[in-house]
Amino acid sequence: MQSNRVPWPAEFEDVLGAHLAERPAPGALAPDLDLEDAGIDSVTVIGLMVELETRFSFTFPDELLTNDTFATPENLWKAIASQLS
């Protein structure tokens, strides 16, 4: 079965992985991983958000600062990609 996920760069996976309780192997980050279960809480989100904004040279608009945006790697990358295009 073909995945419909939006591909993300290794740099995204590196940044996100550094904020997880257990860092996944390179290329092994599941798109549907529950980020809260993986150790991302409200305090961690702030550091993650700042690092992503710096790495990818953008700013999260207020409308993307939702629990849904930070629920899974796929949702998070889609939100970032929407600001880069």
Gaussian input, Z-matrix of N, CA and C with variables (Angstrom, degrees):
# hf/3-21g

backbone

0 1
 N
 C     1     B1
 C     2     B2     1     A1
 N     3     B3     2     A2     1     D1
 C     4     B4     3     A3     2     D2
 C     5     B5     4     A4     3     D3
 N     6     B6     5     A5     4     D4
 C     7     B7     6     A6     5     D5
 C     8     B8     7     A7     6     D6
 N     9     B9     8     A8     7     D7
 C    10    B10     9     A9     8     D8
 C    11    B11    10    A10     9     D9
 N    12    B12    11    A11    10    D10
 C    13    B13    12    A12    11    D11
 C    14    B14    13    A13    12    D12
 N    15    B15    14    A14    13    D13
 C    16    B16    15    A15    14    D14
 C    17    B17    16    A16    15    D15
 N    18    B18    17    A17    16    D16
 C    19    B19    18    A18    17    D17
 C    20    B20    19    A19    18    D18
 N    21    B21    20    A20    19    D19
 C    22    B22    21    A21    20    D20
 C    23    B23    22    A22    21    D21
 N    24    B24    23    A23    22    D22
 C    25    B25    24    A24    23    D23
 C    26    B26    25    A25    24    D24
 N    27    B27    26    A26    25    D25
 C    28    B28    27    A27    26    D26
 C    29    B29    28    A28    27    D27
 N    30    B30    29    A29    28    D28
 C    31    B31    30    A30    29    D29
 C    32    B32    31    A31    30    D30
 N    33    B33    32    A32    31    D31
 C    34    B34    33    A33    32    D32
 C    35    B35    34    A34    33    D33
 N    36    B36    35    A35    34    D34
 C    37    B37    36    A36    35    D35
 C    38    B38    37    A37    36    D36
 N    39    B39    38    A38    37    D37
 C    40    B40    39    A39    38    D38
 C    41    B41    40    A40    39    D39
 N    42    B42    41    A41    40    D40
 C    43    B43    42    A42    41    D41
 C    44    B44    43    A43    42    D42
 N    45    B45    44    A44    43    D43
 C    46    B46    45    A45    44    D44
 C    47    B47    46    A46    45    D45
 N    48    B48    47    A47    46    D46
 C    49    B49    48    A48    47    D47
 C    50    B50    49    A49    48    D48
 N    51    B51    50    A50    49    D49
 C    52    B52    51    A51    50    D50
 C    53    B53    52    A52    51    D51
 N    54    B54    53    A53    52    D52
 C    55    B55    54    A54    53    D53
 C    56    B56    55    A55    54    D54
 N    57    B57    56    A56    55    D55
 C    58    B58    57    A57    56    D56
 C    59    B59    58    A58    57    D57
 N    60    B60    59    A59    58    D58
 C    61    B61    60    A60    59    D59
 C    62    B62    61    A61    60    D60
 N    63    B63    62    A62    61    D61
 C    64    B64    63    A63    62    D62
 C    65    B65    64    A64    63    D63
 N    66    B66    65    A65    64    D64
 C    67    B67    66    A66    65    D65
 C    68    B68    67    A67    66    D66
 N    69    B69    68    A68    67    D67
 C    70    B70    69    A69    68    D68
 C    71    B71    70    A70    69    D69
 N    72    B72    71    A71    70    D70
 C    73    B73    72    A72    71    D71
 C    74    B74    73    A73    72    D72
 N    75    B75    74    A74    73    D73
 C    76    B76    75    A75    74    D74
 C    77    B77    76    A76    75    D75
 N    78    B78    77    A77    76    D76
 C    79    B79    78    A78    77    D77
 C    80    B80    79    A79    78    D78
 N    81    B81    80    A80    79    D79
 C    82    B82    81    A81    80    D80
 C    83    B83    82    A82    81    D81
 N    84    B84    83    A83    82    D82
 C    85    B85    84    A84    83    D83
 C    86    B86    85    A85    84    D84
 N    87    B87    86    A86    85    D85
 C    88    B88    87    A87    86    D86
 C    89    B89    88    A88    87    D87
 N    90    B90    89    A89    88    D88
 C    91    B91    90    A90    89    D89
 C    92    B92    91    A91    90    D90
 N    93    B93    92    A92    91    D91
 C    94    B94    93    A93    92    D92
 C    95    B95    94    A94    93    D93
 N    96    B96    95    A95    94    D94
 C    97    B97    96    A96    95    D95
 C    98    B98    97    A97    96    D96
 N    99    B99    98    A98    97    D97
 C   100   B100    99    A99    98    D98
 C   101   B101   100   A100    99    D99
 N   102   B102   101   A101   100   D100
 C   103   B103   102   A102   101   D101
 C   104   B104   103   A103   102   D102
 N   105   B105   104   A104   103   D103
 C   106   B106   105   A105   104   D104
 C   107   B107   106   A106   105   D105
 N   108   B108   107   A107   106   D106
 C   109   B109   108   A108   107   D107
 C   110   B110   109   A109   108   D108
 N   111   B111   110   A110   109   D109
 C   112   B112   111   A111   110   D110
 C   113   B113   112   A112   111   D111
 N   114   B114   113   A113   112   D112
 C   115   B115   114   A114   113   D113
 C   116   B116   115   A115   114   D114
 N   117   B117   116   A116   115   D115
 C   118   B118   117   A117   116   D116
 C   119   B119   118   A118   117   D117
 N   120   B120   119   A119   118   D118
 C   121   B121   120   A120   119   D119
 C   122   B122   121   A121   120   D120
 N   123   B123   122   A122   121   D121
 C   124   B124   123   A123   122   D122
 C   125   B125   124   A124   123   D123
 N   126   B126   125   A125   124   D124
 C   127   B127   126   A126   125   D125
 C   128   B128   127   A127   126   D126
 N   129   B129   128   A128   127   D127
 C   130   B130   129   A129   128   D128
 C   131   B131   130   A130   129   D129
 N   132   B132   131   A131   130   D130
 C   133   B133   132   A132   131   D131
 C   134   B134   133   A133   132   D132
 N   135   B135   134   A134   133   D133
 C   136   B136   135   A135   134   D134
 C   137   B137   136   A136   135   D135
 N   138   B138   137   A137   136   D136
 C   139   B139   138   A138   137   D137
 C   140   B140   139   A139   138   D138
 N   141   B141   140   A140   139   D139
 C   142   B142   141   A141   140   D140
 C   143   B143   142   A142   141   D141
 N   144   B144   143   A143   142   D142
 C   145   B145   144   A144   143   D143
 C   146   B146   145   A145   144   D144
 N   147   B147   146   A146   145   D145
 C   148   B148   147   A147   146   D146
 C   149   B149   148   A148   147   D147
 N   150   B150   149   A149   148   D148
 C   151   B151   150   A150   149   D149
 C   152   B152   151   A151   150   D150
 N   153   B153   152   A152   151   D151
 C   154   B154   153   A153   152   D152
 C   155   B155   154   A154   153   D153
 N   156   B156   155   A155   154   D154
 C   157   B157   156   A156   155   D155
 C   158   B158   157   A157   156   D156
 N   159   B159   158   A158   157   D157
 C   160   B160   159   A159   158   D158
 C   161   B161   160   A160   159   D159
 N   162   B162   161   A161   160   D160
 C   163   B163   162   A162   161   D161
 C   164   B164   163   A163   162   D162
 N   165   B165   164   A164   163   D163
 C   166   B166   165   A165   164   D164
 C   167   B167   166   A166   165   D165
 N   168   B168   167   A167   166   D166
 C   169   B169   168   A168   167   D167
 C   170   B170   169   A169   168   D168
 N   171   B171   170   A170   169   D169
 C   172   B172   171   A171   170   D170
 C   173   B173   172   A172   171   D171
 N   174   B174   173   A173   172   D172
 C   175   B175   174   A174   173   D173
 C   176   B176   175   A175   174   D174
 N   177   B177   176   A176   175   D175
 C   178   B178   177   A177   176   D176
 C   179   B179   178   A178   177   D177
 N   180   B180   179   A179   178   D178
 C   181   B181   180   A180   179   D179
 C   182   B182   181   A181   180   D180
 N   183   B183   182   A182   181   D181
 C   184   B184   183   A183   182   D182
 C   185   B185   184   A184   183   D183
 N   186   B186   185   A185   184   D184
 C   187   B187   186   A186   185   D185
 C   188   B188   187   A187   186   D186
 N   189   B189   188   A188   187   D187
 C   190   B190   189   A189   188   D188
 C   191   B191   190   A190   189   D189
 N   192   B192   191   A191   190   D190
 C   193   B193   192   A192   191   D191
 C   194   B194   193   A193   192   D192
 N   195   B195   194   A194   193   D193
 C   196   B196   195   A195   194   D194
 C   197   B197   196   A196   195   D195
 N   198   B198   197   A197   196   D196
 C   199   B199   198   A198   197   D197
 C   200   B200   199   A199   198   D198
 N   201   B201   200   A200   199   D199
 C   202   B202   201   A201   200   D200
 C   203   B203   202   A202   201   D201
 N   204   B204   203   A203   202   D202
 C   205   B205   204   A204   203   D203
 C   206   B206   205   A205   204   D204
 N   207   B207   206   A206   205   D205
 C   208   B208   207   A207   206   D206
 C   209   B209   208   A208   207   D207
 N   210   B210   209   A209   208   D208
 C   211   B211   210   A210   209   D209
 C   212   B212   211   A211   210   D210
 N   213   B213   212   A212   211   D211
 C   214   B214   213   A213   212   D212
 C   215   B215   214   A214   213   D213
 N   216   B216   215   A215   214   D214
 C   217   B217   216   A216   215   D215
 C   218   B218   217   A217   216   D216
 N   219   B219   218   A218   217   D217
 C   220   B220   219   A219   218   D218
 C   221   B221   220   A220   219   D219
 N   222   B222   221   A221   220   D220
 C   223   B223   222   A222   221   D221
 C   224   B224   223   A223   222   D222
 N   225   B225   224   A224   223   D223
 C   226   B226   225   A225   224   D224
 C   227   B227   226   A226   225   D225
 N   228   B228   227   A227   226   D226
 C   229   B229   228   A228   227   D227
 C   230   B230   229   A229   228   D228
 N   231   B231   230   A230   229   D229
 C   232   B232   231   A231   230   D230
 C   233   B233   232   A232   231   D231
 N   234   B234   233   A233   232   D232
 C   235   B235   234   A234   233   D233
 C   236   B236   235   A235   234   D234
 N   237   B237   236   A236   235   D235
 C   238   B238   237   A237   236   D236
 C   239   B239   238   A238   237   D237
 N   240   B240   239   A239   238   D238
 C   241   B241   240   A240   239   D239
 C   242   B242   241   A241   240   D240
 N   243   B243   242   A242   241   D241
 C   244   B244   243   A243   242   D242
 C   245   B245   244   A244   243   D243
 N   246   B246   245   A245   244   D244
 C   247   B247   246   A246   245   D245
 C   248   B248   247   A247   246   D246
 N   249   B249   248   A248   247   D247
 C   250   B250   249   A249   248   D248
 C   251   B251   250   A250   249   D249
 N   252   B252   251   A251   250   D250
 C   253   B253   252   A252   251   D251
 C   254   B254   253   A253   252   D252

   B1=1.4479
   B2=1.5330
   B3=1.2886
   B4=1.4680
   B5=1.5254
   B6=1.3217
   B7=1.4618
   B8=1.5276
   B9=1.3373
   B10=1.4591
   B11=1.5202
   B12=1.3242
   B13=1.4581
   B14=1.5194
   B15=1.3080
   B16=1.4528
   B17=1.5248
   B18=1.3358
   B19=1.4718
   B20=1.5262
   B21=1.3166
   B22=1.4706
   B23=1.5205
   B24=1.3281
   B25=1.4653
   B26=1.5346
   B27=1.3104
   B28=1.4696
   B29=1.5263
   B30=1.3126
   B31=1.4678
   B32=1.5336
   B33=1.3395
   B34=1.4719
   B35=1.5205
   B36=1.3136
   B37=1.4548
   B38=1.5372
   B39=1.3262
   B40=1.4664
   B41=1.5280
   B42=1.3269
   B43=1.4685
   B44=1.5248
   B45=1.3156
   B46=1.4586
   B47=1.5249
   B48=1.3183
   B49=1.4600
   B50=1.5108
   B51=1.3228
   B52=1.4657
   B53=1.5290
   B54=1.3266
   B55=1.4641
   B56=1.5207
   B57=1.3181
   B58=1.4641
   B59=1.5226
   B60=1.3257
   B61=1.4674
   B62=1.5241
   B63=1.3116
   B64=1.4651
   B65=1.5182
   B66=1.3152
   B67=1.4712
   B68=1.5328
   B69=1.3372
   B70=1.4644
   B71=1.5299
   B72=1.3171
   B73=1.4634
   B74=1.5272
   B75=1.3301
   B76=1.4737
   B77=1.5267
   B78=1.3207
   B79=1.4645
   B80=1.5176
   B81=1.3435
   B82=1.4664
   B83=1.5240
   B84=1.3135
   B85=1.4627
   B86=1.5203
   B87=1.3180
   B88=1.4636
   B89=1.5225
   B90=1.3254
   B91=1.4683
   B92=1.5188
   B93=1.3351
   B94=1.4618
   B95=1.5330
   B96=1.3272
   B97=1.4610
   B98=1.5245
   B99=1.3285
   B100=1.4586
   B101=1.5269
   B102=1.3272
   B103=1.4600
   B104=1.5198
   B105=1.3155
   B106=1.4621
   B107=1.5284
   B108=1.3224
   B109=1.4660
   B110=1.5300
   B111=1.3417
   B112=1.4622
   B113=1.5304
   B114=1.3343
   B115=1.4520
   B116=1.5178
   B117=1.3272
   B118=1.4649
   B119=1.5325
   B120=1.3361
   B121=1.4586
   B122=1.5237
   B123=1.3222
   B124=1.4676
   B125=1.5283
   B126=1.3082
   B127=1.4661
   B128=1.5349
   B129=1.3233
   B130=1.4680
   B131=1.5228
   B132=1.3309
   B133=1.4676
   B134=1.5247
   B135=1.3157
   B136=1.4739
   B137=1.5268
   B138=1.3264
   B139=1.4645
   B140=1.5170
   B141=1.3159
   B142=1.4642
   B143=1.5193
   B144=1.3144
   B145=1.4622
   B146=1.5310
   B147=1.3242
   B148=1.4660
   B149=1.5294
   B150=1.3191
   B151=1.4637
   B152=1.5294
   B153=1.3270
   B154=1.4688
   B155=1.5200
   B156=1.3298
   B157=1.4666
   B158=1.5246
   B159=1.3136
   B160=1.4621
   B161=1.5164
   B162=1.3181
   B163=1.4704
   B164=1.5127
   B165=1.3467
   B166=1.4648
   B167=1.5288
   B168=1.3184
   B169=1.4663
   B170=1.5318
   B171=1.3093
   B172=1.4613
   B173=1.5245
   B174=1.3180
   B175=1.4594
   B176=1.5175
   B177=1.3286
   B178=1.4600
   B179=1.5230
   B180=1.3364
   B181=1.4623
   B182=1.5333
   B183=1.3100
   B184=1.4659
   B185=1.5285
   B186=1.3246
   B187=1.4689
   B188=1.5324
   B189=1.3327
   B190=1.4652
   B191=1.5292
   B192=1.3041
   B193=1.4661
   B194=1.5287
   B195=1.3341
   B196=1.4610
   B197=1.5238
   B198=1.3119
   B199=1.4611
   B200=1.5200
   B201=1.3186
   B202=1.4608
   B203=1.5292
   B204=1.3226
   B205=1.4716
   B206=1.5208
   B207=1.3252
   B208=1.4603
   B209=1.5327
   B210=1.3281
   B211=1.4670
   B212=1.5257
   B213=1.3375
   B214=1.4667
   B215=1.5248
   B216=1.3355
   B217=1.4658
   B218=1.5350
   B219=1.3276
   B220=1.4656
   B221=1.5237
   B222=1.3230
   B223=1.4665
   B224=1.5289
   B225=1.3200
   B226=1.4600
   B227=1.5223
   B228=1.3315
   B229=1.4589
   B230=1.5229
   B231=1.3297
   B232=1.4729
   B233=1.5289
   B234=1.3374
   B235=1.4693
   B236=1.5275
   B237=1.3337
   B238=1.4636
   B239=1.5174
   B240=1.3314
   B241=1.4715
   B242=1.5283
   B243=1.3232
   B244=1.4637
   B245=1.5328
   B246=1.3215
   B247=1.4637
   B248=1.5296
   B249=1.3282
   B250=1.4614
   B251=1.5233
   B252=1.3350
   B253=1.4760
   B254=1.5079
   A1=109.27
   A2=117.51
   A3=124.21
   A4=110.52
   A5=115.97
   A6=120.61
   A7=109.74
   A8=115.63
   A9=121.26
   A10=111.38
   A11=117.17
   A12=119.38
   A13=111.69
   A14=113.83
   A15=120.86
   A16=107.23
   A17=118.63
   A18=119.04
   A19=110.60
   A20=114.96
   A21=119.45
   A22=109.57
   A23=116.33
   A24=119.77
   A25=111.20
   A26=115.69
   A27=121.49
   A28=110.60
   A29=117.54
   A30=121.34
   A31=111.06
   A32=116.81
   A33=120.47
   A34=109.84
   A35=116.05
   A36=121.00
   A37=111.15
   A38=117.04
   A39=121.37
   A40=111.42
   A41=116.08
   A42=120.47
   A43=109.96
   A44=116.95
   A45=120.42
   A46=110.79
   A47=116.75
   A48=120.92
   A49=113.03
   A50=117.07
   A51=121.49
   A52=112.07
   A53=117.35
   A54=121.81
   A55=112.71
   A56=118.02
   A57=121.63
   A58=110.66
   A59=116.23
   A60=121.16
   A61=110.58
   A62=117.22
   A63=122.50
   A64=108.12
   A65=115.95
   A66=120.72
   A67=109.69
   A68=117.34
   A69=119.98
   A70=111.03
   A71=116.03
   A72=120.99
   A73=108.57
   A74=118.19
   A75=120.38
   A76=111.22
   A77=115.26
   A78=121.31
   A79=114.20
   A80=117.77
   A81=120.76
   A82=113.67
   A83=117.97
   A84=120.85
   A85=109.23
   A86=117.04
   A87=121.50
   A88=110.11
   A89=117.62
   A90=120.85
   A91=113.61
   A92=116.74
   A93=120.65
   A94=113.41
   A95=117.26
   A96=121.31
   A97=109.71
   A98=117.26
   A99=121.17
   A100=106.98
   A101=116.59
   A102=120.71
   A103=112.68
   A104=117.72
   A105=119.47
   A106=109.75
   A107=117.14
   A108=121.01
   A109=111.45
   A110=116.25
   A111=121.62
   A112=112.82
   A113=117.12
   A114=119.91
   A115=116.37
   A116=117.62
   A117=119.95
   A118=108.51
   A119=115.95
   A120=120.36
   A121=109.14
   A122=116.72
   A123=119.62
   A124=112.71
   A125=117.61
   A126=120.72
   A127=109.85
   A128=116.64
   A129=121.51
   A130=110.87
   A131=116.70
   A132=120.82
   A133=111.06
   A134=116.92
   A135=119.94
   A136=110.31
   A137=117.43
   A138=120.38
   A139=112.22
   A140=116.35
   A141=121.29
   A142=110.51
   A143=116.11
   A144=121.08
   A145=110.78
   A146=117.31
   A147=121.21
   A148=110.27
   A149=116.67
   A150=119.28
   A151=111.68
   A152=117.45
   A153=120.18
   A154=111.19
   A155=117.16
   A156=120.30
   A157=110.81
   A158=117.00
   A159=120.99
   A160=111.02
   A161=117.20
   A162=121.63
   A163=113.07
   A164=115.91
   A165=119.47
   A166=112.95
   A167=117.81
   A168=123.88
   A169=113.16
   A170=115.83
   A171=121.73
   A172=107.36
   A173=116.34
   A174=122.37
   A175=108.44
   A176=116.50
   A177=119.84
   A178=108.55
   A179=118.07
   A180=118.88
   A181=109.14
   A182=116.40
   A183=121.50
   A184=112.74
   A185=117.55
   A186=119.93
   A187=113.03
   A188=117.93
   A189=120.50
   A190=113.12
   A191=117.01
   A192=120.58
   A193=109.01
   A194=114.88
   A195=121.94
   A196=110.30
   A197=115.70
   A198=120.33
   A199=110.65
   A200=117.67
   A201=121.37
   A202=111.48
   A203=117.33
   A204=120.74
   A205=110.84
   A206=116.84
   A207=121.92
   A208=112.49
   A209=117.33
   A210=121.27
   A211=112.88
   A212=116.89
   A213=121.67
   A214=109.44
   A215=117.71
   A216=119.74
   A217=111.86
   A218=116.35
   A219=119.14
   A220=111.46
   A221=117.45
   A222=119.93
   A223=110.79
   A224=115.52
   A225=119.89
   A226=111.12
   A227=117.48
   A228=119.21
   A229=111.96
   A230=117.30
   A231=119.95
   A232=110.50
   A233=116.85
   A234=120.65
   A235=110.29
   A236=116.69
   A237=120.36
   A238=110.14
   A239=116.44
   A240=120.90
   A241=111.05
   A242=117.53
   A243=120.23
   A244=111.33
   A245=116.49
   A246=120.64
   A247=112.19
   A248=116.66
   A249=120.62
   A250=112.62
   A251=116.51
   A252=118.35
   A253=113.05
   D1=132.66
   D2=-178.33
   D3=-81.20
   D4=135.74
   D5=178.16
   D6=-81.25
   D7=143.33
   D8=177.19
   D9=-99.66
   D10=10.64
   D11=-175.72
   D12=-69.67
   D13=151.34
   D14=175.13
   D15=-78.38
   D16=122.04
   D17=-179.31
   D18=-66.29
   D19=142.33
   D20=178.53
   D21=-120.06
   D22=156.54
   D23=178.90
   D24=-74.89
   D25=156.99
   D26=178.28
   D27=-57.98
   D28=-31.68
   D29=-179.69
   D30=-60.98
   D31=-39.05
   D32=176.77
   D33=-62.27
   D34=-46.08
   D35=-179.61
   D36=-62.64
   D37=-38.29
   D38=177.77
   D39=-62.82
   D40=-47.16
   D41=-178.82
   D42=-64.22
   D43=-49.91
   D44=-178.38
   D45=-63.59
   D46=-44.88
   D47=-178.83
   D48=-58.14
   D49=-34.48
   D50=-179.68
   D51=-66.86
   D52=-18.66
   D53=-178.41
   D54=-100.02
   D55=-3.60
   D56=-179.00
   D57=-87.50
   D58=154.06
   D59=178.38
   D60=-61.23
   D61=-40.42
   D62=176.15
   D63=-125.76
   D64=117.28
   D65=-177.48
   D66=-73.79
   D67=125.69
   D68=178.25
   D69=-73.53
   D70=158.29
   D71=174.72
   D72=-62.84
   D73=151.69
   D74=178.25
   D75=-53.16
   D76=129.55
   D77=178.72
   D78=81.59
   D79=1.40
   D80=-175.54
   D81=-105.22
   D82=8.57
   D83=-179.81
   D84=-71.68
   D85=116.08
   D86=-179.01
   D87=-73.40
   D88=132.50
   D89=-179.40
   D90=-58.37
   D91=-31.45
   D92=-175.68
   D93=-101.45
   D94=14.97
   D95=177.56
   D96=-56.41
   D97=130.42
   D98=176.07
   D99=-75.89
   D100=108.59
   D101=-173.91
   D102=-66.87
   D103=-30.31
   D104=176.86
   D105=-66.42
   D106=-44.09
   D107=177.35
   D108=-63.73
   D109=-27.11
   D110=-178.33
   D111=-87.12
   D112=5.72
   D113=173.99
   D114=106.44
   D115=3.77
   D116=178.58
   D117=-87.24
   D118=112.21
   D119=176.71
   D120=-114.48
   D121=-175.58
   D122=-174.58
   D123=-62.00
   D124=-32.99
   D125=178.60
   D126=-73.11
   D127=-43.25
   D128=179.83
   D129=-63.93
   D130=-36.60
   D131=-179.75
   D132=-57.20
   D133=-38.73
   D134=-177.90
   D135=-62.66
   D136=-48.69
   D137=178.36
   D138=-64.01
   D139=-40.89
   D140=177.88
   D141=-61.75
   D142=-46.39
   D143=-178.69
   D144=-60.43
   D145=-46.41
   D146=-179.58
   D147=-62.63
   D148=-43.93
   D149=-179.57
   D150=-65.38
   D151=-40.98
   D152=177.94
   D153=-64.70
   D154=-42.50
   D155=178.81
   D156=-61.58
   D157=-40.12
   D158=179.26
   D159=-68.30
   D160=-48.95
   D161=-177.73
   D162=-61.55
   D163=-39.99
   D164=-173.88
   D165=-105.17
   D166=6.97
   D167=174.61
   D168=52.40
   D169=59.48
   D170=176.12
   D171=-151.51
   D172=173.99
   D173=175.23
   D174=-128.04
   D175=131.04
   D176=175.83
   D177=-64.46
   D178=123.57
   D179=173.56
   D180=-72.91
   D181=156.22
   D182=-177.28
   D183=-52.60
   D184=-37.68
   D185=-176.37
   D186=-67.45
   D187=-15.27
   D188=176.98
   D189=-96.60
   D190=-2.14
   D191=179.65
   D192=-86.42
   D193=69.80
   D194=-177.50
   D195=-127.87
   D196=161.72
   D197=175.17
   D198=-60.24
   D199=-36.78
   D200=-179.34
   D201=-62.58
   D202=-41.53
   D203=179.13
   D204=-57.89
   D205=-41.10
   D206=-175.39
   D207=-98.94
   D208=19.14
   D209=-178.11
   D210=-78.89
   D211=-40.22
   D212=-177.47
   D213=-140.77
   D214=159.25
   D215=175.40
   D216=-57.83
   D217=-39.32
   D218=-179.12
   D219=-63.67
   D220=-46.08
   D221=178.32
   D222=-61.28
   D223=-42.48
   D224=-179.12
   D225=-63.79
   D226=-46.42
   D227=-179.84
   D228=-65.29
   D229=-39.33
   D230=177.87
   D231=-60.06
   D232=-40.39
   D233=178.48
   D234=-64.01
   D235=-44.18
   D236=178.96
   D237=-64.15
   D238=-48.53
   D239=-178.09
   D240=-59.04
   D241=-33.65
   D242=179.68
   D243=-65.90
   D244=-23.04
   D245=179.83
   D246=-92.41
   D247=-14.83
   D248=-177.86
   D249=-93.13
   D250=-17.87
   D251=-175.53
   D252=-91.77

